[in-house]
Amino acid sequence: QTLRALFQYKPQNIDELMINAGDFIYVDPTQQSDVSEGWVIGTSHRTGCRGFLPENYTERANESDTWVKHREYAFIPGSKFVTQSANEPNVKLNGEVHNPVTSRSVTNILSLQNATLRRGVLVMRHGERVDQVFGKSWLQQCLTADGKYYRADLNFPPTLPKRKDSMKHFEQDPPLSCCGIFQSRLIGEALLDQEVAVSYVYSSPALRCVQTAHLVLQGLKLDQKVKIRVEPGLFEWTKWEANKAIPNFMTLTELTEASYKIDTSYRSNMPLSSLVPSESYEDYHGNLTVLAATPLLLLFAYCGVPGVILIVGHGSSLASFTRPLIGLPAKDSSDFAQVVRKIPSLGMCFCEELKEGNKWQMVNPPVKTLTHGANAAFNWRNGIVED
């Protein structure tokens, strides 16, 4: 049977079919016995993809264009797609009995469709930074008399990476807190659960951003496959730097020696020397607009590389980096500051590529916001022993 799509349908699950109004869908009546009521399984004439779709989004079509043979590829991205053995029982889906081997056998093939839908840019703020919790004098709380680092609170990182210059440079380039380390790895694990295929990772040179990128890749189980490309142009608006100077960032060699997987062969689009203290709002957004138009973001749009490009930056990155990509002008500086103040640790925006003319749209991120409450320091003497 041939159906014609009446409305657009965007898949909510990996085994569902993307359709646009007017698409022709081929449905084999002999394959519908195990499908839930109100759904059919069919093949799109336009894309050749196969999957489930709501029947009430379609109507019967008396004729269609000539059908063509589409090639099929089977992808198995993780353990979720282990084939069920003959001895395993059927599972119940939507109140009906389904056998994953027969009724959901299209899942592996539809992973290709999922990769296409997930072709996009994920812009993420770094995790919780240590000075966000303990203030700008956090390092003084963690140094012994002879200048060695120790963990004064469990939310301080267990260790600090080695750097050749003074440890005091960590005050302007702070690391993640212990909670920030946990948050970042948790986000990576959530992205893995959603089968987000990250192809490239770009990070601000700030240590907290490099650490976040590294931990997200660990959660994705990609830390041995995908290297981090450090891009100075992703650093935040320098006017917000408290000491009115560019921080002394760790070098690529130091980051590599600290076991962060850095792509040392990558040549940045904006050199570190291009960062100037207290830059104007117009200069900051001008640089980001240029950066967003480079192959840094549109790399796969031109060469067909599937998957997601992950950008780990700052709160300012979410607004200033995505708006030019989707064709919106920069916000007024006062509005921009108000928006950035509301962006939490690991807040993210997701831009998806449209097929028409290499355009982009902003859609819901693949994982939800990570929300947690404050946890004040506690001294058992106060109120428990002392009156």
C-alpha positions in Angstrom: 0.0 0.0 0.0 1.1 3.6 -0.6 0.3 6.3 1.9 0.8 10.1 1.5 1.9 12.1 4.5 -0.6 14.9 5.5 1.6 16.5 8.2 5.3 16.7 9.2 6.3 14.2 11.9 9.5 14.5 13.8 10.6 11.2 15.5 10.5 11.0 19.3 12.3 7.7 19.4 15.1 6.2 17.4 12.9 3.6 15.6 10.4 6.2 14.3 10.4 7.7 10.7 10.9 11.3 9.8 8.2 12.5 7.3 7.3 15.7 5.7 3.9 16.7 4.3 3.5 15.2 0.8 6.0 12.3 1.3 5.0 8.9 -0.1 5.3 6.0 2.4 5.3 2.4 1.3 3.5 0.1 3.8 3.6 -3.7 3.6 0.3 -5.0 5.2 2.0 -8.4 6.0 4.5 -6.6 8.3 1.9 -4.8 10.5 0.8 -7.6 12.8 3.1 -6.7 15.7 2.8 -2.9 15.4 0.9 -1.0 18.2 -2.5 0.3 17.4 -2.5 3.7 15.6 1.0 3.1 14.2 2.3 1.6 11.0 5.8 0.7 9.9 6.8 1.9 6.4 9.6 3.0 4.1 9.9 6.6 2.9 10.2 7.1 -0.8 12.1 10.3 -0.3 14.8 9.1 2.1 14.7 5.3 1.9 14.6 5.2 5.7 12.3 2.7 7.4 10.5 3.1 10.7 7.3 3.6 12.7 4.9 6.5 12.1 1.5 7.6 13.3 -1.2 6.3 10.9 -3.4 9.4 11.4 -0.7 11.6 9.9 -1.3 9.9 6.5 -3.9 9.0 3.9 -4.2 6.4 1.3 -2.6 7.3 -2.0 -3.7 5.8 -5.3 -0.5 6.4 -7.1 3.1 7.5 -6.5 6.3 8.1 -8.3 8.4 5.2 -9.4 9.9 3.4 -6.4 13.7 3.1 -6.2 15.9 0.6 -4.4 17.7 2.3 -1.4 20.7 0.8 0.1 20.5 -0.2 3.8 23.3 0.0 6.4 23.2 -1.6 9.8 24.7 0.4 12.7 25.1 -0.9 16.2 26.4 2.1 18.3 26.1 0.4 21.7 25.0 -2.5 23.9 21.4 -1.2 23.7 21.1 -2.9 20.3 22.1 -6.5 21.3 20.0 -9.0 19.4 17.6 -10.9 21.4 18.2 -14.7 21.5 15.6 -17.2 20.6 15.2 -18.3 24.3 14.5 -14.7 25.6 10.9 -13.8 26.3 8.9 -11.3 24.3 8.7 -7.8 25.9 5.5 -5.7 26.3 5.4 -2.3 24.6 2.4 0.1 24.8 0.3 -2.7 26.3 1.0 -5.1 23.5 3.4 -8.0 23.1 6.3 -7.4 20.8 9.3 -9.5 19.9 12.3 -7.2 19.5 13.9 -9.6 16.9 10.9 -9.3 14.5 8.9 -6.2 15.2 11.9 -3.9 16.1 14.5 -5.4 13.9 14.7 -2.0 12.0 16.3 -0.3 15.0 19.9 -0.9 13.8 19.1 0.3 10.3 17.4 3.4 11.7 20.5 4.4 13.6 21.6 5.9 10.3 18.5 8.1 10.3 19.2 9.1 13.9 22.7 10.2 13.0 21.3 12.4 10.3 18.8 14.0 12.7 21.5 14.6 15.3 23.8 16.5 12.9 24.2 19.7 14.8 26.2 21.9 17.1 25.9 21.6 20.9 27.2 24.7 22.8 27.8 24.1 26.5 28.9 26.1 29.4 31.6 24.6 31.6 30.8 22.9 34.9 30.9 24.4 38.4 34.2 26.3 38.9 35.9 26.2 42.2 35.9 30.0 42.8 32.1 30.0 42.1 31.8 28.2 45.4 34.7 29.4 47.5 35.3 32.9 46.2 38.3 34.5 44.5 40.6 33.7 47.4 40.0 30.0 47.1 43.6 29.1 46.4 44.8 30.8 49.7 42.5 28.4 51.6 44.3 25.4 50.0 48.0 26.2 50.3 50.2 25.0 53.1 52.9 27.2 54.6 55.5 25.8 52.1 53.1 26.5 49.2 51.8 23.0 48.6 48.2 22.3 47.6 45.9 20.4 49.9 42.1 19.8 49.9 40.6 22.1 52.5 37.0 21.1 51.6 35.7 18.0 49.8 34.4 20.2 47.0 37.9 21.4 46.2 39.5 19.2 43.4 41.6 16.3 44.7 44.7 17.7 42.9 45.7 20.5 40.6 47.4 19.9 37.2 51.1 20.7 37.1 52.1 23.9 35.4 55.6 25.3 34.9 54.8 28.8 36.0 53.4 30.0 39.3 50.5 28.1 40.9 48.9 31.5 41.6 47.9 31.6 37.9 45.1 29.2 38.9 43.4 32.2 40.6 42.6 33.7 37.2 42.3 30.3 35.4 40.4 28.3 38.1 39.7 24.5 37.7 36.4 22.7 38.2 35.2 22.0 41.7 34.7 18.3 42.7 31.0 18.7 42.0 31.8 20.3 38.7 33.9 17.2 37.8 30.9 15.0 38.7 28.5 17.2 36.8 30.5 17.1 33.6 31.0 13.4 33.5 27.3 12.9 34.3 26.3 15.1 31.3 28.6 12.9 29.1 26.9 9.8 30.4 23.5 11.3 29.6 24.6 12.2 26.1 25.7 8.6 25.7 22.3 7.3 26.8 20.7 9.5 24.1 23.2 8.1 21.5 24.6 11.6 20.7 27.4 11.0 18.2 30.1 13.6 18.9 32.5 14.0 16.0 34.5 17.0 17.0 35.1 18.9 20.3 36.2 22.5 20.6 37.0 24.2 23.9 37.9 27.6 25.2 41.5 27.7 26.5 40.2 28.2 30.1 41.2 25.2 32.2 37.6 24.7 33.5 36.4 24.4 29.9 39.1 21.9 28.9 38.4 19.8 32.0 34.6 19.9 31.2 35.3 18.8 27.6 37.6 16.0 28.8 35.0 14.7 31.3 32.1 14.9 28.9 34.1 12.8 26.5 34.8 10.3 29.3 31.1 10.0 30.0 30.6 9.5 26.2 33.3 6.8 26.2 35.0 8.8 23.5 38.1 10.1 25.4 40.4 7.7 23.6 38.9 8.5 20.2 38.1 12.2 20.0 40.7 14.8 20.9 40.0 18.4 22.2 40.7 21.3 19.9 41.6 24.3 21.9 40.2 27.5 20.3 41.2 30.8 22.0 38.3 32.6 20.1 35.9 30.7 22.4 37.0 32.5 25.5 34.4 34.7 27.1 34.0 38.5 26.8 37.3 39.8 28.3 35.6 42.9 29.8 34.3 40.5 32.5 37.7 39.5 33.6 38.1 40.8 37.2 41.8 41.8 36.9 41.3 43.4 33.4 44.0 41.1 31.9 44.0 38.0 29.9 44.6 34.9 32.1 47.8 33.0 31.8 46.4 29.8 30.4 48.1 26.4 30.6 49.9 25.6 27.4 48.9 22.7 25.1 52.0 20.8 26.3 51.0 21.2 29.9 47.4 20.2 29.2 48.7 17.1 27.4 51.1 16.2 30.2 48.1 16.5 32.6 46.5 13.6 30.6 43.9 15.8 28.8 43.5 14.5 25.2 44.5 17.6 23.2 44.7 17.8 19.5 48.1 19.4 19.2 48.0 19.4 15.4 45.0 21.7 15.4 45.7 25.3 14.3 43.2 27.7 15.9 41.1 30.1 13.8 41.9 32.9 16.3 45.4 33.0 17.9 45.7 33.5 21.7 47.4 36.9 21.0 44.2 38.2 19.4 42.6 38.3 22.9 42.8 41.8 24.3 41.8 43.0 27.8 38.5 44.8 28.2 37.4 44.4 24.6 34.3 46.2 23.4 31.0 44.4 23.1 31.1 45.1 19.3 34.6 43.6 19.0 33.6 40.5 21.0 30.6 39.7 18.9 32.4 40.6 15.7 35.0 37.9 16.5 32.3 35.3 17.4 30.4 36.0 14.2 33.5 35.4 12.1 34.3 32.3 14.1 30.8 30.9 13.6 31.2 31.3 9.8 34.4 29.2 9.6 34.7 25.5 9.0 34.9 25.2 12.8 31.1 24.9 12.8 30.2 24.2 9.3 32.8 21.5 8.7 30.4 18.6 8.3 27.9 20.7 6.3 30.4 20.9 3.5 32.1 17.5 3.7 29.2 15.4 4.9 30.7 14.4 8.3 27.8 13.2 10.4 27.3 13.7 14.1 27.5 16.6 16.5 30.2 19.2 17.0 30.5 20.0 20.8 31.6 23.5 21.8 32.6 23.9 25.5 32.8 27.5 26.4 31.3 30.0 28.8 27.8 31.4 29.7 28.4 34.1 27.1 29.0 31.4 24.4 25.4 30.2 24.4 23.9 33.4 23.2 26.8 35.0 21.2 27.7 31.8 19.4 24.4 30.4 18.4 22.4 33.5 17.4 24.6 34.3 14.4 24.5 30.7 13.4 20.7 30.7 13.2 20.6 34.1 11.6 19.6 36.3 14.5 21.4 39.6 15.4 23.4 40.1 18.6 21.5 41.1 21.7 21.9 44.6 23.2 24.8 44.5 25.7 22.5 45.1 28.7 20.1 42.3 27.6 23.1 40.1 26.9 24.4 40.5 30.4 21.0 39.6 31.9 20.7 36.5 29.8 24.2 35.2 30.6 23.6 35.7 34.4 20.8 33.2 34.2 22.8 30.4 32.5 23.7 27.7 35.0 26.7 25.4 35.0 26.6 23.1 32.0 23.7 25.0 30.5 23.5 24.2 26.8 21.9 25.1 23.4 21.5 22.8 20.5 21.5 24.0 16.8 20.3 21.5 14.2 21.2 21.7 10.5 18.4 22.2 8.0 18.7 20.5 4.6 17.7 23.7 2.7 20.7 25.9 2.0 22.9 24.9 5.0 20.7 26.8 7.4 20.3 26.1 11.1 17.6 26.1 13.7 17.7 25.9 17.5 15.9 22.9 19.0 15.7 21.2 22.4 19.1 19.9 23.7 19.5 16.1 23.7 19.6 16.0 27.5 17.7 18.0 30.2 19.1 20.6 32.5 21.1 19.4 35.5 19.5 21.0 38.6 20.9 20.9 42.1 20.7 22.8 45.4 23.3 24.6 47.5 24.9 22.8 50.4 26.3 25.1 53.1 29.3 24.3 55.2 28.4 22.6 58.5 30.1 22.8 61.9 28.8 20.2 64.3 29.7 22.3 67.3 27.2 25.0 66.3 23.7 24.2 67.8 24.6 20.5 68.5 27.1 20.9 71.3 27.3 24.6 72.0 24.2 26.6 73.1 
